[in-house]
Amino acid sequence: ADYLDNGNNKMAIQQADKLLKKHKDLHCAKVLKAIGLQRTGKQDEAYALAQEVAALEPTDDNSLQALTILYREMHRPELVTKLYEAAVKKVPNSEEYHSHLFMAYARVGEYKKMQQAGMALYKIVPKNPYYFWSVMSLIMQSISAQDENLSKTMFLPLAERMVEKMVKEDKIEAEAEVELYYMILERLEKYKEALDVVRGKLGEKLTSELQSRENKCMAMYKKLHRWPECNALARRLLLKNSDDWQFYITYFDSVFQLIDESWTPPAEEEHSLEGEVHCSIEQAVAFIEERITEESKSSRPLRGPYLAKLELIRRLRRRGCNDEYKLGDPEELMFQYFKKFGDKPCCFTDLKVFVDLLPPSQYTKFIRQLLDVIPLAAAAENEVALPADIKALQQHLCVVQLSRLLGIYHGMEKKQKLAVVRELMLRYRHGLEFGKSCLKTELQFSDYYCLLAVHLLLDLWLEGEEAAVWQCLTLLEEGLAHSPSNAQFKLLLIRIYCRLGAFEPVSELYSSLDAKHIQHDTIGYLLTRYAGSLGHYAAASQSCNFALRFFHSNQKDTSEYIIQAYKYGAFEKIPEFIAFRNRLNSSLHFAQVRTERMLLDLLLEANISTSLEESIKSMSLSPEEDDIPWKDLRDNRDLTVLFSWDPKDRDISEEHRKLSLEEETLWLRIRSLTLRLVSGLPTLGHTIQPKNSEKTAENGVSSKIDTIRTLLQQLEAAVDSGKKFLEQKIQYPVLGPPPTRMAGFFSNGSCQCQTSLFYLVSDIYELDTNGLEDSAEIQERIGNSFKSLVERLTDLFNKCKGDLIEVRDGTLKTHPNLLENLVFFVETISIALWVSSYCDSVLRPFKSNLQKKKKKKKESSVAMPPVFSHFLDYVTELQTLTSNVIDHIKGLEIILTALKLEELSLKDTLLLQEEKKFTKTVQGKVQSSYHHSVQEIGELLKKRLETIKKLKI
């Protein structure tokens, strides 16, 4: 066992063998040996050995624990349940084995059996947790039941009765048990009863979370629309803590609800269960003013009351009755707020929510007013006034962010924008002085100046200023050198490098972000969208692996979380874990990565290192199966991960999200159908039986071609939807979601090529079933298909021609679309070759039969059917075309190597000396990345060329 723990698996196997020589039947030694075998890649031997022991139904703890570990490593949790079912039968009173059995069921989600196992445990050892494990398993049955009616009429009422029994017998001990009772009542929509539980004696046990009882009461009052109670409770909690924002929202919501219902407090008795109720605007105004007065006496400044006043103004304005209540001018209130909190980084995000209260005509005046109160000092008359300490720097930064948000920078001319960029970078470099003592992991105080400067340059780039994008990269790389942990710099660099078609620097940047866990799903798209499409095949494989490893381990990990939740009685977390798992399983990104990963593997391996058939078999792919949950696809991407200070009309909107999801789904459908069509090729394999119609049906081959034809129709439909979508000509914001590769796929002709290749398969199949006699028409059709395919592939190649990087007016310009077209070309030619090898498998037997006949008849002039010469010409032309592309790529390599970037005169940019070295680095990275892409594409094409040479019949 020690050897196994230290990862020395071979020694472990040897030691186990020694032991087994002495004691032939030592179960535990066998299992430990099996673990060693499993870890050295001998899965089948390990499994056989484990089943040998399991068949003996061991009951010693060591063997059981060791087998559990082994099965978990094999990803076969269902075998653990069988193991403990047998152990429990033999040792029926063991609390330990029963609880292991319960947990084994929990791993595989067998809720009904969990319920039974929980009750069996409770009978042996009447401990409350076991009883409630059983209750929770009922709730899980209700959550997982497809039929909502069943869960409301059977599972939940049964769970409720089980808890009520314990309540009546006064056996409720722990907080978790009360939580569970509340959860059942809430799911049964018995809000009144749930409220009584929380407010009653049982509610006193709810102590672990702050304000747990109050929050639960509030939730029930809202469900019951008991606004007086909502209001009184929120009011009471605000008196305790006037900085708790959620209660301000509830307070306002309830006040206005009560006004709309014309509610009046009863004359004699209490206003409500929770005490005094405010039901008029006057009372609300007075209440907020009191909170502000109170705040001025408190020892630390609180933001809540001031923001609440702005929130109230906003709500009164919406109702069109602000002016009657003299709450003050929003502009003045925001100015006062800035004076109080401007040196806090949160000041900007607080005010951002309320800027729409300002009239646009006041924007410039408002900003000037804020600038006037910041203590800045200029060294000389014409120089920029700089802050003397961090406080003033934060205040100034806040104003700059507000200026961007109010659109003041957007309206400037190019010259003004460049002047602002200069000023911001000057302020950025000056601010670095304050962060000299910062650790590597801390951000510099002035980082946002640099980011804002880059945003301004991005505006210029989008307006057609080519040099601006290089300056963006330069400034970001400089920023990153001073602040190596700044994720915003890294994310923006990733986006810009990808837009320019350079993937190489991105891998390193992304891995330095150190994305953890769920982030592989939320920001993984930044990586997976571009890796393959820019020709970095190795990096693409790796980035897909990162993501897939996370998604696959999520399955296993979630079961562990659920088990821990049972052990510690955190019942309310269990449905959350299940929802989390489902959300990840139906993640759009997961489906995309799975599909692209398989296409990529086929592209790199099929008919190169292994046959297409073997590749498809190893992925267990079949054309009939579709494992993508189309109806439940969840877009878990975080599209706001990049900071943006843009005004609402330029920022990413709900509409953009919807459109992006639609586009991603359409593209995924096209890719998934392409993959399934390719996976159908080997199933059409050549069968040598006589081609009678009855035979064919028996072989099941005819149904295979039907599958392919159905998929082809679906692909046509998906392509049409894709084209319709693109007609809308949608432009996402520059920092919004990246568009898919769909537009390029249609415009460069890959789409038409790939579809006609699959139609060709259908024709070849028909030729195969009908034989060569009387098939002149099909043969001619096939010949024409070959011709038009060569033309289309040549067209596609022409769209890849041109310089990838060119120097224009002293500025570099990259052409990522040419690179993407090249990648599509490689993919399309690969599909063409897979289809050709299918043609080859059909035509070869025909040819050898003809040659046999020829020998028999001893005639020299048996006419060869035209399809053979058509195919031969086609293959020869494919070979010539591929050789030409390889030569073109060699040419590109030579040009890229010869490109002397040093000689670029960066004349019009006012670059400082230190910026120049960063510019050099950036351009070097882009050049090297393109070079790398072209090399990988070239290598792959050479391998494909080898496979073409084998196709000569």
Buried (B, 14 or more C-beta within 10 A) or exposed (E): BEBBEEEBBEBBBBBBEEBBEEEEEBBBBBBBBBBBBBBBEBBEBBBEBBEEBBEEEBBEBBBBEBBBBBBBBBEEBEBBBEBBBBBBEEEEEBEEBBBBBBBBBBBBBBBBBBBBBBBBBBEBEEEBBBBBBBBBBBBBBBBBBEEEEEBBEBBBBBBBEBBEEBBEEEEBBEBBBBBBBBBBBBBBEBBEBBBBBBBEEBBEBBEEEEBBBBBBBBBBBBBBEBBBBBBBBBBBBBEEEBBBEEBBEBBBBBBBBBBEEEBEBEEEEEBBBBBBBBBEBEBBBEBBEBBBEEBEEEEEEBBBBBBBBBBBBBBBBEEEEBEEBEBEEBBEBBBEBBEBBBBBEEBBEBBEEBBEBBEEEBBEEBBEBBBEEBEBEEEEEEEEBBBEEBBBBBBBBBBBBBBBBBBBBBEBEEEEBBEBBBBBBBBBBBBBEBBEEBEEEEBBBBBBBBBBBBBBBBBBBEEEBBBBBBBBBBBBBBBBEBBEBBBBBBBBBBBBBBBBBBBBBBBEBBEEBEBEEBBBBBBBBBBBBBBBBBBBBEBBBBBBEBBBEBBEEBEEBBBBBBBEBBEEBBBBBBBEBBEBBBBBBBBBBBBBBBBBBBBBBBBBBBBBEBBBBBBBBEBEBBBEEBEBBEEEBBBBBBBEBBBBBBBEEBBBBEEBBEBBBBBBBBBBBBBBBBBBBBBBBBBBEBEEEEEEEEEBEEEEBBEBBEBBBEBBEBBBEBBEBBBEBBEEEBEBBBBBBBBBBBBBBBEBBBBBBBBBBBBBBEBBBBBBBEEBEEBEEBBEBBBEBBBBBBEBBBEBBEBBEEBBBEBEEBBBBBBBBBBBBBBBBBBBBBBBBBBBBBBBBBBEEBBEEBEEEBEEEEEEEEEBBBBBEBBBBBBBBBBEBBBEBBEBBEEBBEBBEEBEBEEBEBEEBEBEEEBEBBBBBBBEBBBBBBBBBBBBBBEBBEBBBEBBEEBEE
